Amino acid sequence: MLINETRKIVLAKRVEEATNVFKRTKGLLGRKNLDEEDALILFKCRGVHTYFMGFNIDVIFLDRNKKVISIIRNLPPWRTTKLLNESYYIIEMQCNSTVNKVEVSDFIRW
């Protein structure tokens, strides 16, 4: 389960972790959509792309302490985020699922 600890809100009930280079490379590729109850967490990651994806996503950048340092909402296919050196985790979620649920400086846990 993915929880915004600062706001005491459940963000996703099902969490998939991409802890190695192979899982991070695959990410959400090959999926037709992302359910509102799902989240993908990429470990040791500074940026993402949405090449070959068929849907928009929300992207949350976290530092090593799991503090939100940046949010990109409604990232469309065929885009690349900028790289954030201080990013350690990146969470990918369904488009617009973070609105009113996550802000910069919030702490997230899973």
C-alpha positions in Angstrom: 0.0 0.0 0.0 1.2 3.5 -0.9 0.4 6.2 1.7 0.9 9.9 1.9 2.2 10.0 5.5 1.9 13.8 5.7 -1.8 13.9 4.8 -2.8 10.4 6.0 -4.2 9.5 2.6 -4.0 6.1 0.8 -2.6 6.8 -2.7 -2.6 3.2 -4.1 -3.6 -0.2 -2.7 -1.3 -2.2 -5.1 2.3 -1.3 -5.4 4.9 -2.8 -7.7 8.6 -2.2 -7.1 11.1 -1.9 -9.8 14.3 -2.5 -7.9 16.7 -3.5 -10.6 17.8 -2.2 -14.0 15.6 -4.6 -16.0 12.4 -3.8 -14.1 13.2 -0.1 -14.3 13.8 -0.3 -18.0 10.5 -2.1 -18.6 8.5 0.1 -16.3 4.9 0.5 -17.6 5.8 -0.5 -21.2 3.4 -3.0 -22.6 0.5 -2.0 -20.4 -2.7 -0.6 -21.9 -3.5 1.5 -18.8 -2.8 1.8 -15.1 -5.6 1.2 -12.6 -6.3 4.0 -10.1 -5.5 1.5 -7.3 -2.0 0.8 -8.7 1.4 2.4 -8.5 4.9 1.6 -9.8 7.9 2.6 -7.7 11.2 2.9 -9.5 14.3 2.6 -7.2 17.5 4.5 -7.8 15.9 6.6 -10.5 16.4 10.3 -11.5 14.1 10.6 -14.5 11.6 8.7 -16.7 10.3 8.7 -20.2 6.9 7.7 -21.7 8.1 6.5 -25.1 5.9 3.8 -26.6 3.2 4.3 -23.9 -0.4 4.7 -24.8 -1.6 6.7 -21.8 -0.7 9.7 -19.6 0.7 9.3 -16.1 1.5 11.2 -12.9 5.1 11.1 -11.8 6.3 11.8 -8.3 10.0 12.3 -7.5 11.2 11.4 -4.0 14.5 11.8 -2.3 16.2 9.0 -0.2 14.0 10.0 2.8 10.9 9.5 0.7 10.1 13.2 0.7 8.4 14.5 -2.4 10.7 16.8 -4.3 8.8 17.3 -7.6 5.5 16.2 -9.3 4.6 16.0 -12.9 0.9 15.6 -13.5 -0.6 14.3 -16.7 2.6 13.5 -18.5 1.7 12.4 -22.0 3.2 9.6 -24.1 6.5 10.3 -26.0 7.9 12.7 -23.4 11.0 12.7 -21.2 11.2 14.2 -17.7 14.3 16.2 -16.7 16.8 14.4 -14.5 16.7 15.4 -10.9 20.0 14.5 -9.2 18.5 14.4 -5.7 15.8 11.9 -6.8 16.1 8.4 -5.5 12.6 7.0 -6.0 10.1 7.8 -8.7 6.4 6.8 -8.4 4.3 6.4 -11.5 0.5 6.5 -11.1 -2.7 6.9 -13.1 -3.1 10.3 -14.7 -4.5 12.9 -12.3 -4.6 10.5 -9.4 -2.3 12.7 -7.3 -4.4 15.9 -7.6 -5.3 17.1 -4.0 -3.5 14.0 -2.6 0.2 14.8 -3.0 2.3 18.0 -2.8 6.0 18.8 -2.7 7.4 18.3 0.8 5.0 15.5 1.7 6.4 12.2 2.9 5.3 9.0 1.3 5.6 5.4 2.6 5.0 1.9 1.3 
